[in-house]
Amino acid sequence: MLHETPGRFGVKDSARIMSLQLALAYTGTTFLPPLLGFLAERFTLVIFPYLLFVFGCILLGSTIILERRVKELRN
């Protein structure tokens, strides 16, 4: 998604937005594996498909919201 940032938000703000994207990605890769390990230890790996579904829904919802806001700003 980084390659789409200048097209979505403009070249002027793309460097700051890309920095934020990378910071959030690093934060996620730091904290999600231990959290998922803790949940798997507590509830077994049966919970894993449900977590994937929840994270997928969050990603889909975020993408839909982003697309709507970008369309509104372009009009």
mmCIF file of the N, C-alpha and C atoms, coordinates in Angstrom:
data_MODEL
# 
_entry.id   MODEL 
# 
loop_
_atom_site.group_PDB 
_atom_site.id 
_atom_site.type_symbol 
_atom_site.label_atom_id 
_atom_site.label_alt_id 
_atom_site.label_comp_id 
_atom_site.label_asym_id 
_atom_site.label_entity_id 
_atom_site.label_seq_id 
_atom_site.pdbx_PDB_ins_code 
_atom_site.Cartn_x 
_atom_site.Cartn_y 
_atom_site.Cartn_z 
_atom_site.occupancy 
_atom_site.B_iso_or_equiv 
_atom_site.pdbx_formal_charge 
_atom_site.auth_seq_id 
_atom_site.auth_comp_id 
_atom_site.auth_asym_id 
_atom_site.auth_atom_id 
_atom_site.pdbx_PDB_model_num 
ATOM 1   N N  . MET A 1 1  ? 0.814   -1.191  0.000  1.00 0.00 ? 1  MET A N  1 
ATOM 2   C CA . MET A 1 1  ? 0.000   0.000   0.000  1.00 0.00 ? 1  MET A CA 1 
ATOM 3   C C  . MET A 1 1  ? 0.863   1.263   0.000  1.00 0.00 ? 1  MET A C  1 
ATOM 4   N N  . LEU A 1 2  ? 2.111   1.159   0.312  1.00 0.00 ? 2  LEU A N  1 
ATOM 5   C CA . LEU A 1 2  ? 2.962   2.345   0.332  1.00 0.00 ? 2  LEU A CA 1 
ATOM 6   C C  . LEU A 1 2  ? 3.058   3.003   -1.038 1.00 0.00 ? 2  LEU A C  1 
ATOM 7   N N  . HIS A 1 3  ? 3.072   2.208   -2.094 1.00 0.00 ? 3  HIS A N  1 
ATOM 8   C CA . HIS A 1 3  ? 3.209   2.783   -3.432 1.00 0.00 ? 3  HIS A CA 1 
ATOM 9   C C  . HIS A 1 3  ? 1.987   3.604   -3.842 1.00 0.00 ? 3  HIS A C  1 
ATOM 10  N N  . GLU A 1 4  ? 0.851   3.407   -3.193 1.00 0.00 ? 4  GLU A N  1 
ATOM 11  C CA . GLU A 1 4  ? -0.357  4.169   -3.509 1.00 0.00 ? 4  GLU A CA 1 
ATOM 12  C C  . GLU A 1 4  ? -0.484  5.454   -2.694 1.00 0.00 ? 4  GLU A C  1 
ATOM 13  N N  . THR A 1 5  ? 0.356   5.645   -1.718 1.00 0.00 ? 5  THR A N  1 
ATOM 14  C CA . THR A 1 5  ? 0.230   6.789   -0.816 1.00 0.00 ? 5  THR A CA 1 
ATOM 15  C C  . THR A 1 5  ? 0.303   8.130   -1.546 1.00 0.00 ? 5  THR A C  1 
ATOM 16  N N  . PRO A 1 6  ? 1.270   8.380   -2.421 1.00 0.00 ? 6  PRO A N  1 
ATOM 17  C CA . PRO A 1 6  ? 1.287   9.681   -3.102 1.00 0.00 ? 6  PRO A CA 1 
ATOM 18  C C  . PRO A 1 6  ? 0.038   9.925   -3.950 1.00 0.00 ? 6  PRO A C  1 
ATOM 19  N N  . GLY A 1 7  ? -0.491  8.898   -4.563 1.00 0.00 ? 7  GLY A N  1 
ATOM 20  C CA . GLY A 1 7  ? -1.700  9.042   -5.371 1.00 0.00 ? 7  GLY A CA 1 
ATOM 21  C C  . GLY A 1 7  ? -2.943  9.298   -4.539 1.00 0.00 ? 7  GLY A C  1 
ATOM 22  N N  . ARG A 1 8  ? -3.000  8.737   -3.357 1.00 0.00 ? 8  ARG A N  1 
ATOM 23  C CA . ARG A 1 8  ? -4.170  8.900   -2.495 1.00 0.00 ? 8  ARG A CA 1 
ATOM 24  C C  . ARG A 1 8  ? -4.155  10.211  -1.720 1.00 0.00 ? 8  ARG A C  1 
ATOM 25  N N  . PHE A 1 9  ? -2.987  10.601  -1.238 1.00 0.00 ? 9  PHE A N  1 
ATOM 26  C CA . PHE A 1 9  ? -2.908  11.733  -0.330 1.00 0.00 ? 9  PHE A CA 1 
ATOM 27  C C  . PHE A 1 9  ? -2.114  12.913  -0.878 1.00 0.00 ? 9  PHE A C  1 
ATOM 28  N N  . GLY A 1 10 ? -1.536  12.766  -2.054 1.00 0.00 ? 10 GLY A N  1 
ATOM 29  C CA . GLY A 1 10 ? -0.735  13.845  -2.626 1.00 0.00 ? 10 GLY A CA 1 
ATOM 30  C C  . GLY A 1 10 ? 0.734   13.698  -2.276 1.00 0.00 ? 10 GLY A C  1 
ATOM 31  N N  . VAL A 1 11 ? 1.560   14.205  -3.149 1.00 0.00 ? 11 VAL A N  1 
ATOM 32  C CA . VAL A 1 11 ? 3.011   14.080  -2.966 1.00 0.00 ? 11 VAL A CA 1 
ATOM 33  C C  . VAL A 1 11 ? 3.482   14.870  -1.749 1.00 0.00 ? 11 VAL A C  1 
ATOM 34  N N  . LYS A 1 12 ? 2.823   16.003  -1.482 1.00 0.00 ? 12 LYS A N  1 
ATOM 35  C CA . LYS A 1 12 ? 3.236   16.881  -0.380 1.00 0.00 ? 12 LYS A CA 1 
ATOM 36  C C  . LYS A 1 12 ? 3.219   16.171  0.974  1.00 0.00 ? 12 LYS A C  1 
ATOM 37  N N  . ASP A 1 13 ? 2.156   15.429  1.252  1.00 0.00 ? 13 ASP A N  1 
ATOM 38  C CA . ASP A 1 13 ? 1.996   14.786  2.556  1.00 0.00 ? 13 ASP A CA 1 
ATOM 39  C C  . ASP A 1 13 ? 2.427   13.328  2.581  1.00 0.00 ? 13 ASP A C  1 
ATOM 40  N N  . SER A 1 14 ? 2.840   12.794  1.453  1.00 0.00 ? 14 SER A N  1 
ATOM 41  C CA . SER A 1 14 ? 3.086   11.350  1.387  1.00 0.00 ? 14 SER A CA 1 
ATOM 42  C C  . SER A 1 14 ? 4.240   10.896  2.274  1.00 0.00 ? 14 SER A C  1 
ATOM 43  N N  . ALA A 1 15 ? 5.267   11.687  2.439  1.00 0.00 ? 15 ALA A N  1 
ATOM 44  C CA . ALA A 1 15 ? 6.406   11.261  3.270  1.00 0.00 ? 15 ALA A CA 1 
ATOM 45  C C  . ALA A 1 15 ? 5.984   11.076  4.724  1.00 0.00 ? 15 ALA A C  1 
ATOM 46  N N  . ARG A 1 16 ? 5.194   12.010  5.250  1.00 0.00 ? 16 ARG A N  1 
ATOM 47  C CA . ARG A 1 16 ? 4.744   11.887  6.639  1.00 0.00 ? 16 ARG A CA 1 
ATOM 48  C C  . ARG A 1 16 ? 3.791   10.708  6.809  1.00 0.00 ? 16 ARG A C  1 
ATOM 49  N N  . ILE A 1 17 ? 2.914   10.522  5.838  1.00 0.00 ? 17 ILE A N  1 
ATOM 50  C CA . ILE A 1 17 ? 1.946   9.427   5.927  1.00 0.00 ? 17 ILE A CA 1 
ATOM 51  C C  . ILE A 1 17 ? 2.654   8.084   5.806  1.00 0.00 ? 17 ILE A C  1 
ATOM 52  N N  . MET A 1 18 ? 3.650   7.996   4.933  1.00 0.00 ? 18 MET A N  1 
ATOM 53  C CA . MET A 1 18 ? 4.409   6.750   4.798  1.00 0.00 ? 18 MET A CA 1 
ATOM 54  C C  . MET A 1 18 ? 5.161   6.432   6.083  1.00 0.00 ? 18 MET A C  1 
ATOM 55  N N  . SER A 1 19 ? 5.679   7.453   6.753  1.00 0.00 ? 19 SER A N  1 
ATOM 56  C CA . SER A 1 19 ? 6.356   7.236   8.038  1.00 0.00 ? 19 SER A CA 1 
ATOM 57  C C  . SER A 1 19 ? 5.383   6.681   9.066  1.00 0.00 ? 19 SER A C  1 
ATOM 58  N N  . LEU A 1 20 ? 4.173   7.224   9.076  1.00 0.00 ? 20 LEU A N  1 
ATOM 59  C CA . LEU A 1 20 ? 3.155   6.726   10.005 1.00 0.00 ? 20 LEU A CA 1 
ATOM 60  C C  . LEU A 1 20 ? 2.779   5.280   9.679  1.00 0.00 ? 20 LEU A C  1 
ATOM 61  N N  . GLN A 1 21 ? 2.640   4.966   8.386  1.00 0.00 ? 21 GLN A N  1 
ATOM 62  C CA . GLN A 1 21 ? 2.317   3.594   7.992  1.00 0.00 ? 21 GLN A CA 1 
ATOM 63  C C  . GLN A 1 21 ? 3.394   2.627   8.471  1.00 0.00 ? 21 GLN A C  1 
ATOM 64  N N  . LEU A 1 22 ? 4.642   2.987   8.289  1.00 0.00 ? 22 LEU A N  1 
ATOM 65  C CA . LEU A 1 22 ? 5.740   2.108   8.710  1.00 0.00 ? 22 LEU A CA 1 
ATOM 66  C C  . LEU A 1 22 ? 5.794   1.986   10.227 1.00 0.00 ? 22 LEU A C  1 
ATOM 67  N N  . ALA A 1 23 ? 5.571   3.079   10.937 1.00 0.00 ? 23 ALA A N  1 
ATOM 68  C CA . ALA A 1 23 ? 5.590   3.019   12.394 1.00 0.00 ? 23 ALA A CA 1 
ATOM 69  C C  . ALA A 1 23 ? 4.493   2.094   12.912 1.00 0.00 ? 23 ALA A C  1 
ATOM 70  N N  . LEU A 1 24 ? 3.312   2.171   12.337 1.00 0.00 ? 24 LEU A N  1 
ATOM 71  C CA . LEU A 1 24 ? 2.218   1.292   12.765 1.00 0.00 ? 24 LEU A CA 1 
ATOM 72  C C  . LEU A 1 24 ? 2.480   -0.161  12.386 1.00 0.00 ? 24 LEU A C  1 
ATOM 73  N N  . ALA A 1 25 ? 3.104   -0.373  11.238 1.00 0.00 ? 25 ALA A N  1 
ATOM 74  C CA . ALA A 1 25 ? 3.442   -1.741  10.840 1.00 0.00 ? 25 ALA A CA 1 
ATOM 75  C C  . ALA A 1 25 ? 4.456   -2.352  11.805 1.00 0.00 ? 25 ALA A C  1 
ATOM 76  N N  . TYR A 1 26 ? 5.462   -1.582  12.188 1.00 0.00 ? 26 TYR A N  1 
ATOM 77  C CA . TYR A 1 26 ? 6.452   -2.080  13.135 1.00 0.00 ? 26 TYR A CA 1 
ATOM 78  C C  . TYR A 1 26 ? 5.835   -2.326  14.505 1.00 0.00 ? 26 TYR A C  1 
ATOM 79  N N  . THR A 1 27 ? 4.926   -1.460  14.909 1.00 0.00 ? 27 THR A N  1 
ATOM 80  C CA . THR A 1 27 ? 4.247   -1.644  16.193 1.00 0.00 ? 27 THR A CA 1 
ATOM 81  C C  . THR A 1 27 ? 3.432   -2.933  16.179 1.00 0.00 ? 27 THR A C  1 
ATOM 82  N N  . GLY A 1 28 ? 2.731   -3.161  15.064 1.00 0.00 ? 28 GLY A N  1 
ATOM 83  C CA . GLY A 1 28 ? 1.946   -4.389  14.942 1.00 0.00 ? 28 GLY A CA 1 
ATOM 84  C C  . GLY A 1 28 ? 2.801   -5.643  14.969 1.00 0.00 ? 28 GLY A C  1 
ATOM 85  N N  . THR A 1 29 ? 3.936   -5.604  14.270 1.00 0.00 ? 29 THR A N  1 
ATOM 86  C CA . THR A 1 29 ? 4.798   -6.792  14.258 1.00 0.00 ? 29 THR A CA 1 
ATOM 87  C C  . THR A 1 29 ? 5.502   -6.995  15.591 1.00 0.00 ? 29 THR A C  1 
ATOM 88  N N  . THR A 1 30 ? 5.558   -5.958  16.404 1.00 0.00 ? 30 THR A N  1 
ATOM 89  C CA . THR A 1 30 ? 6.161   -6.088  17.731 1.00 0.00 ? 30 THR A CA 1 
ATOM 90  C C  . THR A 1 30 ? 5.180   -6.671  18.741 1.00 0.00 ? 30 THR A C  1 
ATOM 91  N N  . PHE A 1 31 ? 3.947   -6.196  18.718 1.00 0.00 ? 31 PHE A N  1 
ATOM 92  C CA . PHE A 1 31 ? 3.004   -6.550  19.777 1.00 0.00 ? 31 PHE A CA 1 
ATOM 93  C C  . PHE A 1 31 ? 2.018   -7.664  19.419 1.00 0.00 ? 31 PHE A C  1 
ATOM 94  N N  . LEU A 1 32 ? 1.695   -7.857  18.154 1.00 0.00 ? 32 LEU A N  1 
ATOM 95  C CA . LEU A 1 32 ? 0.707   -8.884  17.820 1.00 0.00 ? 32 LEU A CA 1 
ATOM 96  C C  . LEU A 1 32 ? 1.185   -10.314 18.025 1.00 0.00 ? 32 LEU A C  1 
ATOM 97  N N  . PRO A 1 33 ? 2.414   -10.680 17.658 1.00 0.00 ? 33 PRO A N  1 
ATOM 98  C CA . PRO A 1 33 ? 2.824   -12.073 17.909 1.00 0.00 ? 33 PRO A CA 1 
ATOM 99  C C  . PRO A 1 33 ? 2.765   -12.487 19.379 1.00 0.00 ? 33 PRO A C  1 
ATOM 100 N N  . PRO A 1 34 ? 3.263   -11.670 20.316 1.00 0.00 ? 34 PRO A N  1 
ATOM 101 C CA . PRO A 1 34 ? 3.116   -12.090 21.719 1.00 0.00 ? 34 PRO A CA 1 
ATOM 102 C C  . PRO A 1 34 ? 1.654   -12.154 22.163 1.00 0.00 ? 34 PRO A C  1 
ATOM 103 N N  . LEU A 1 35 ? 0.841   -11.224 21.682 1.00 0.00 ? 35 LEU A N  1 
ATOM 104 C CA . LEU A 1 35 ? -0.578  -11.234 22.031 1.00 0.00 ? 35 LEU A CA 1 
ATOM 105 C C  . LEU A 1 35 ? -1.257  -12.488 21.493 1.00 0.00 ? 35 LEU A C  1 
ATOM 106 N N  . LEU A 1 36 ? -0.979  -12.822 20.241 1.00 0.00 ? 36 LEU A N  1 
ATOM 107 C CA . LEU A 1 36 ? -1.572  -14.034 19.663 1.00 0.00 ? 36 LEU A CA 1 
ATOM 108 C C  . LEU A 1 36 ? -1.048  -15.284 20.348 1.00 0.00 ? 36 LEU A C  1 
ATOM 109 N N  . GLY A 1 37 ? 0.218   -15.289 20.740 1.00 0.00 ? 37 GLY A N  1 
ATOM 110 C CA . GLY A 1 37 ? 0.768   -16.419 21.491 1.00 0.00 ? 37 GLY A CA 1 
ATOM 111 C C  . GLY A 1 37 ? 0.093   -16.584 22.840 1.00 0.00 ? 37 GLY A C  1 
ATOM 112 N N  . PHE A 1 38 ? -0.143  -15.466 23.515 1.00 0.00 ? 38 PHE A N  1 
ATOM 113 C CA . PHE A 1 38 ? -0.842  -15.511 24.797 1.00 0.00 ? 38 PHE A CA 1 
ATOM 114 C C  . PHE A 1 38 ? -2.257  -16.055 24.623 1.00 0.00 ? 38 PHE A C  1 
ATOM 115 N N  . LEU A 1 39 ? -2.962  -15.582 23.602 1.00 0.00 ? 39 LEU A N  1 
ATOM 116 C CA . LEU A 1 39 ? -4.329  -16.056 23.363 1.00 0.00 ? 39 LEU A CA 1 
ATOM 117 C C  . LEU A 1 39 ? -4.350  -17.535 22.971 1.00 0.00 ? 39 LEU A C  1 
ATOM 118 N N  . ALA A 1 40 ? -3.378  -17.958 22.164 1.00 0.00 ? 40 ALA A N  1 
ATOM 119 C CA . ALA A 1 40 ? -3.306  -19.367 21.768 1.00 0.00 ? 40 ALA A CA 1 
ATOM 120 C C  . ALA A 1 40 ? -2.994  -20.257 22.971 1.00 0.00 ? 40 ALA A C  1 
ATOM 121 N N  . GLU A 1 41 ? -2.161  -19.763 23.861 1.00 0.00 ? 41 GLU A N  1 
ATOM 122 C CA . GLU A 1 41 ? -1.847  -20.528 25.067 1.00 0.00 ? 41 GLU A CA 1 
ATOM 123 C C  . GLU A 1 41 ? -3.072  -20.648 25.967 1.00 0.00 ? 41 GLU A C  1 
ATOM 124 N N  . ARG A 1 42 ? -3.840  -19.601 26.016 1.00 0.00 ? 42 ARG A N  1 
ATOM 125 C CA . ARG A 1 42 ? -5.005  -19.557 26.890 1.00 0.00 ? 42 ARG A CA 1 
ATOM 126 C C  . ARG A 1 42 ? -6.194  -20.322 26.314 1.00 0.00 ? 42 ARG A C  1 
ATOM 127 N N  . PHE A 1 43 ? -6.409  -20.221 24.994 1.00 0.00 ? 43 PHE A N  1 
ATOM 128 C CA . PHE A 1 43 ? -7.595  -20.806 24.365 1.00 0.00 ? 43 PHE A CA 1 
ATOM 129 C C  . PHE A 1 43 ? -7.271  -21.896 23.350 1.00 0.00 ? 43 PHE A C  1 
ATOM 130 N N  . THR A 1 44 ? -6.062  -22.279 23.175 1.00 0.00 ? 44 THR A N  1 
ATOM 131 C CA . THR A 1 44 ? -5.546  -23.204 22.157 1.00 0.00 ? 44 THR A CA 1 
ATOM 132 C C  . THR A 1 44 ? -5.617  -22.551 20.775 1.00 0.00 ? 44 THR A C  1 
ATOM 133 N N  . LEU A 1 45 ? -5.076  -23.237 19.802 1.00 0.00 ? 45 LEU A N  1 
ATOM 134 C CA . LEU A 1 45 ? -5.027  -22.671 18.451 1.00 0.00 ? 45 LEU A CA 1 
ATOM 135 C C  . LEU A 1 45 ? -6.370  -22.688 17.742 1.00 0.00 ? 45 LEU A C  1 
ATOM 136 N N  . VAL A 1 46 ? -7.391  -23.183 18.378 1.00 0.00 ? 46 VAL A N  1 
ATOM 137 C CA . VAL A 1 46 ? -8.739  -23.171 17.793 1.00 0.00 ? 46 VAL A CA 1 
ATOM 138 C C  . VAL A 1 46 ? -9.196  -21.738 17.545 1.00 0.00 ? 46 VAL A C  1 
ATOM 139 N N  . ILE A 1 47 ? -8.695  -20.805 18.326 1.00 0.00 ? 47 ILE A N  1 
ATOM 140 C CA . ILE A 1 47 ? -9.105  -19.411 18.208 1.00 0.00 ? 47 ILE A CA 1 
ATOM 141 C C  . ILE A 1 47 ? -8.476  -18.715 16.985 1.00 0.00 ? 47 ILE A C  1 
ATOM 142 N N  . PHE A 1 48 ? -7.414  -19.281 16.432 1.00 0.00 ? 48 PHE A N  1 
ATOM 143 C CA . PHE A 1 48 ? -6.673  -18.630 15.356 1.00 0.00 ? 48 PHE A CA 1 
ATOM 144 C C  . PHE A 1 48 ? -7.524  -18.285 14.134 1.00 0.00 ? 48 PHE A C  1 
ATOM 145 N N  . PRO A 1 49 ? -8.340  -19.185 13.589 1.00 0.00 ? 49 PRO A N  1 
ATOM 146 C CA . PRO A 1 49 ? -9.167  -18.803 12.431 1.00 0.00 ? 49 PRO A CA 1 
ATOM 147 C C  . PRO A 1 49 ? -10.128 -17.650 12.749 1.00 0.00 ? 49 PRO A C  1 
ATOM 148 N N  . TYR A 1 50 ? -10.627 -17.618 13.952 1.00 0.00 ? 50 TYR A N  1 
ATOM 149 C CA . TYR A 1 50 ? -11.527 -16.528 14.337 1.00 0.00 ? 50 TYR A CA 1 
ATOM 150 C C  . TYR A 1 50 ? -10.789 -15.194 14.400 1.00 0.00 ? 50 TYR A C  1 
ATOM 151 N N  . LEU A 1 51 ? -9.571  -15.237 14.917 1.00 0.00 ? 51 LEU A N  1 
ATOM 152 C CA . LEU A 1 51 ? -8.766  -14.020 14.957 1.00 0.00 ? 51 LEU A CA 1 
ATOM 153 C C  . LEU A 1 51 ? -8.433  -13.539 13.547 1.00 0.00 ? 51 LEU A C  1 
ATOM 154 N N  . LEU A 1 52 ? -8.110  -14.468 12.662 1.00 0.00 ? 52 LEU A N  1 
ATOM 155 C CA . LEU A 1 52 ? -7.861  -14.095 11.269 1.00 0.00 ? 52 LEU A CA 1 
ATOM 156 C C  . LEU A 1 52 ? -9.093  -13.449 10.644 1.00 0.00 ? 52 LEU A C  1 
ATOM 157 N N  . PHE A 1 53 ? -10.253 -13.981 10.941 1.00 0.00 ? 53 PHE A N  1 
ATOM 158 C CA . PHE A 1 53 ? -11.498 -13.415 10.422 1.00 0.00 ? 53 PHE A CA 1 
ATOM 159 C C  . PHE A 1 53 ? -11.709 -11.995 10.965 1.00 0.00 ? 53 PHE A C  1 
ATOM 160 N N  . VAL A 1 54 ? -11.493 -11.811 12.252 1.00 0.00 ? 54 VAL A N  1 
ATOM 161 C CA . VAL A 1 54 ? -11.675 -10.486 12.863 1.00 0.00 ? 54 VAL A CA 1 
ATOM 162 C C  . VAL A 1 54 ? -10.692 -9.481  12.265 1.00 0.00 ? 54 VAL A C  1 
ATOM 163 N N  . PHE A 1 55 ? -9.417  -9.860  12.160 1.00 0.00 ? 55 PHE A N  1 
ATOM 164 C CA . PHE A 1 55 ? -8.433  -8.949  11.584 1.00 0.00 ? 55 PHE A CA 1 
ATOM 165 C C  . PHE A 1 55 ? -8.739  -8.671  10.110 1.00 0.00 ? 55 PHE A C  1 
ATOM 166 N N  . GLY A 1 56 ? -9.218  -9.672  9.394  1.00 0.00 ? 56 GLY A N  1 
ATOM 167 C CA . GLY A 1 56 ? -9.605  -9.461  7.996  1.00 0.00 ? 56 GLY A CA 1 
ATOM 168 C C  . GLY A 1 56 ? -10.769 -8.486  7.873  1.00 0.00 ? 56 GLY A C  1 
ATOM 169 N N  . CYS A 1 57 ? -11.741 -8.598  8.769  1.00 0.00 ? 57 CYS A N  1 
ATOM 170 C CA . CYS A 1 57 ? -12.880 -7.661  8.767  1.00 0.00 ? 57 CYS A CA 1 
ATOM 171 C C  . CYS A 1 57 ? -12.428 -6.241  9.093  1.00 0.00 ? 57 CYS A C  1 
ATOM 172 N N  . ILE A 1 58 ? -11.510 -6.116  10.036 1.00 0.00 ? 58 ILE A N  1 
ATOM 173 C CA . ILE A 1 58 ? -10.977 -4.792  10.369 1.00 0.00 ? 58 ILE A CA 1 
ATOM 174 C C  . ILE A 1 58 ? -10.264 -4.196  9.160  1.00 0.00 ? 58 ILE A C  1 
ATOM 175 N N  . LEU A 1 59 ? -9.473  -4.995  8.474  1.00 0.00 ? 59 LEU A N  1 
ATOM 176 C CA . LEU A 1 59 ? -8.769  -4.523  7.287  1.00 0.00 ? 59 LEU A CA 1 
ATOM 177 C C  . LEU A 1 59 ? -9.737  -4.129  6.184  1.00 0.00 ? 59 LEU A C  1 
ATOM 178 N N  . LEU A 1 60 ? -10.746 -4.951  5.949  1.00 0.00 ? 60 LEU A N  1 
ATOM 179 C CA . LEU A 1 60 ? -11.745 -4.642  4.928  1.00 0.00 ? 60 LEU A CA 1 
ATOM 180 C C  . LEU A 1 60 ? -12.499 -3.361  5.275  1.00 0.00 ? 60 LEU A C  1 
ATOM 181 N N  . GLY A 1 61 ? -12.919 -3.232  6.520  1.00 0.00 ? 61 GLY A N  1 
ATOM 182 C CA . GLY A 1 61 ? -13.637 -2.029  6.941  1.00 0.00 ? 61 GLY A CA 1 
ATOM 183 C C  . GLY A 1 61 ? -12.782 -0.775  6.809  1.00 0.00 ? 61 GLY A C  1 
ATOM 184 N N  . SER A 1 62 ? -11.522 -0.873  7.181  1.00 0.00 ? 62 SER A N  1 
ATOM 185 C CA . SER A 1 62 ? -10.614 0.271   7.059  1.00 0.00 ? 62 SER A CA 1 
ATOM 186 C C  . SER A 1 62 ? -10.414 0.667   5.600  1.00 0.00 ? 62 SER A C  1 
ATOM 187 N N  . THR A 1 63 ? -10.301 -0.316  4.727  1.00 0.00 ? 63 THR A N  1 
ATOM 188 C CA . THR A 1 63 ? -10.126 -0.038  3.310  1.00 0.00 ? 63 THR A CA 1 
ATOM 189 C C  . THR A 1 63 ? -11.364 0.634   2.728  1.00 0.00 ? 63 THR A C  1 
ATOM 190 N N  . ILE A 1 64 ? -12.538 0.172   3.094  1.00 0.00 ? 64 ILE A N  1 
ATOM 191 C CA . ILE A 1 64 ? -13.784 0.769   2.603  1.00 0.00 ? 64 ILE A CA 1 
ATOM 192 C C  . ILE A 1 64 ? -13.904 2.217   3.074  1.00 0.00 ? 64 ILE A C  1 
ATOM 193 N N  . ILE A 1 65 ? -13.613 2.461   4.340  1.00 0.00 ? 65 ILE A N  1 
ATOM 194 C CA . ILE A 1 65 ? -13.677 3.830   4.874  1.00 0.00 ? 65 ILE A CA 1 
ATOM 195 C C  . ILE A 1 65 ? -12.678 4.731   4.156  1.00 0.00 ? 65 ILE A C  1 
ATOM 196 N N  . LEU A 1 66 ? -11.461 4.243   3.947  1.00 0.00 ? 66 LEU A N  1 
ATOM 197 C CA . LEU A 1 66 ? -10.443 5.028   3.260  1.00 0.00 ? 66 LEU A CA 1 
ATOM 198 C C  . LEU A 1 66 ? -10.878 5.368   1.843  1.00 0.00 ? 66 LEU A C  1 
ATOM 199 N N  . GLU A 1 67 ? -11.403 4.378   1.114  1.00 0.00 ? 67 GLU A N  1 
ATOM 200 C CA . GLU A 1 67 ? -11.839 4.620   -0.265 1.00 0.00 ? 67 GLU A CA 1 
ATOM 201 C C  . GLU A 1 67 ? -12.945 5.660   -0.317 1.00 0.00 ? 67 GLU A C  1 
ATOM 202 N N  . ARG A 1 68 ? -13.883 5.608   0.603  1.00 0.00 ? 68 ARG A N  1 
ATOM 203 C CA . ARG A 1 68 ? -14.975 6.594   0.625  1.00 0.00 ? 68 ARG A CA 1 
ATOM 204 C C  . ARG A 1 68 ? -14.449 7.994   0.907  1.00 0.00 ? 68 ARG A C  1 
ATOM 205 N N  . ARG A 1 69 ? -13.555 8.112   1.845  1.00 0.00 ? 69 ARG A N  1 
ATOM 206 C CA . ARG A 1 69 ? -13.023 9.438   2.190  1.00 0.00 ? 69 ARG A CA 1 
ATOM 207 C C  . ARG A 1 69 ? -12.188 10.015  1.063  1.00 0.00 ? 69 ARG A C  1 
ATOM 208 N N  . VAL A 1 70 ? -11.420 9.183   0.381  1.00 0.00 ? 70 VAL A N  1 
ATOM 209 C CA . VAL A 1 70 ? -10.629 9.663   -0.740 1.00 0.00 ? 70 VAL A CA 1 
ATOM 210 C C  . VAL A 1 70 ? -11.535 10.137  -1.865 1.00 0.00 ? 70 VAL A C  1 
ATOM 211 N N  . LYS A 1 71 ? -12.612 9.403   -2.139 1.00 0.00 ? 71 LYS A N  1 
ATOM 212 C CA . LYS A 1 71 ? -13.574 9.828   -3.161 1.00 0.00 ? 71 LYS A CA 1 
ATOM 213 C C  . LYS A 1 71 ? -14.228 11.145  -2.794 1.00 0.00 ? 71 LYS A C  1 
ATOM 214 N N  . GLU A 1 72 ? -14.585 11.316  -1.510 1.00 0.00 ? 72 GLU A N  1 
ATOM 215 C CA . GLU A 1 72 ? -15.196 12.578  -1.059 1.00 0.00 ? 72 GLU A CA 1 
ATOM 216 C C  . GLU A 1 72 ? -14.246 13.747  -1.230 1.00 0.00 ? 72 GLU A C  1 
ATOM 217 N N  . LEU A 1 73 ? -12.988 13.549  -0.940 1.00 0.00 ? 73 LEU A N  1 
ATOM 218 C CA . LEU A 1 73 ? -12.015 14.632  -1.065 1.00 0.00 ? 73 LEU A CA 1 
ATOM 219 C C  . LEU A 1 73 ? -11.737 14.998  -2.514 1.00 0.00 ? 73 LEU A C  1 
ATOM 220 N N  . ARG A 1 74 ? -11.826 14.025  -3.402 1.00 0.00 ? 74 ARG A N  1 
ATOM 221 C CA . ARG A 1 74 ? -11.579 14.290  -4.825 1.00 0.00 ? 74 ARG A CA 1 
ATOM 222 C C  . ARG A 1 74 ? -12.751 15.034  -5.469 1.00 0.00 ? 74 ARG A C  1 
ATOM 223 N N  . ASN A 1 75 ? -13.948 14.889  -4.920 1.00 0.00 ? 75 ASN A N  1 
ATOM 224 C CA . ASN A 1 75 ? -15.126 15.554  -5.505 1.00 0.00 ? 75 ASN A CA 1 
ATOM 225 C C  . ASN A 1 75 ? -15.342 16.913  -4.956 1.00 0.00 ? 75 ASN A C  1 
# 
